[in-house]
Amino acid sequence: MSTDANLISLIQSSRKSSEDGSIVVYNLTNGLDFSNPKKIAETLAKVFFETDGIKWFKVEGDHIAFNPTFKVKILMAEEHSKLLSQMVNDFLKDLKSDEVNKEFAHQIHDISTNEEKQRTVMGFAAIGALLNKPFYLKDDKTEVEDQLFTQMLGYLEIRTPDDKDLIDWENLPI
């Protein structure tokens, strides 16, 4: 078994669901070698999204509906505190850019393209809308990705067993 397959298997086996299905827990406090936090982050993002995150969305044509029926909690031991911080940051970046973007690339493109077409048709209203946008440059595709990612964060917790939040809310990849 390759190291990638072994890591996928370890993460999958750490997944437990509550009896009523309202909470899924990935308990990563034992059995993982955190010496390569980036690799763990990439693999965790892939396993989480393919197993659970994708179930939170329903795609109908170009419309993406967010309708989760359960929360996910990822538990990690604090003993690797410096590595954990980087791993959580990498996980969130991978989740947004690799998993969400790849899965919904067609819909994200269509949504952002349709919004651009609507602005063009609306003429002066579009100019007003553009002037009211934040001053930083952000294309519509990125805004759609950010919205999907932000919705997911409402149902995802990354914590230590003693309930310390490991998400750096000040520095999210949005």
Secondary structure, DSSP 8 states (H G I E B T S, - for coil): --HHHHHHHHHHHTEEE-TTSSEEEEE-SSS--TTSHHHHHHHHHHHHHHHTGGGGEEEETTEEEE--SSEEEEE--GGGHHHHHHHHHHHHHHIIIIIIHHHTHHHHHHHHHHHHHHHHHTTHHHHHHHHTS-SS---HHHHHHHHHHHHHHTTEEEE-TT--B---GGG---
